[in-house]
Amino acid sequence: MELTKPRLVLKTVDAANVMAISQGHLKRQMDTKGGPLIGGEDYFLGQHKTSPITWDVDRCREKFHRLGMLRRQEQA
């Protein structure tokens, strides 16, 4: 039996603080706004329009890191 690390899923304000980015920047990274973060994988919408968006902080960080590495390789 393999134990998996629990994922850190937080509301926008908390996720942005943990990742040291602004809430606006985080929301602009959503796939629906042309960004790389995918709904249902990296972030989760609530049942209602006024429900908070929650973010899988670990997945977002991994994706930002991978994209950062790709951009650095392009510039080298």
Secondary structure in CASP SS format (residue, H / E / C, confidence):
PFRMAT SS
TARGET T0000
AUTHOR 0000-0000-0000
METHOD secondary structure of the structure
MODEL  1
M C 1.00
E C 1.00
L C 1.00
T C 1.00
K C 1.00
P C 1.00
R C 1.00
L C 1.00
V E 1.00
L E 1.00
K E 1.00
T H 1.00
V H 1.00
D H 1.00
A H 1.00
A H 1.00
N H 1.00
V H 1.00
M H 1.00
A C 1.00
I C 1.00
S C 1.00
Q H 1.00
G H 1.00
H H 1.00
L H 1.00
K H 1.00
R H 1.00
Q C 1.00
M E 1.00
D H 1.00
T H 1.00
K H 1.00
G C 1.00
G C 1.00
P C 1.00
L E 1.00
I C 1.00
G E 1.00
G C 1.00
E C 1.00
D C 1.00
Y E 1.00
F E 1.00
L C 1.00
G C 1.00
Q C 1.00
H C 1.00
K C 1.00
T C 1.00
S C 1.00
P C 1.00
I C 1.00
T E 1.00
W E 1.00
D E 1.00
V H 1.00
D H 1.00
R H 1.00
C H 1.00
R H 1.00
E H 1.00
K H 1.00
F H 1.00
H H 1.00
R H 1.00
L H 1.00
G H 1.00
M H 1.00
L H 1.00
R H 1.00
R H 1.00
Q H 1.00
E H 1.00
Q H 1.00
A C 1.00
END
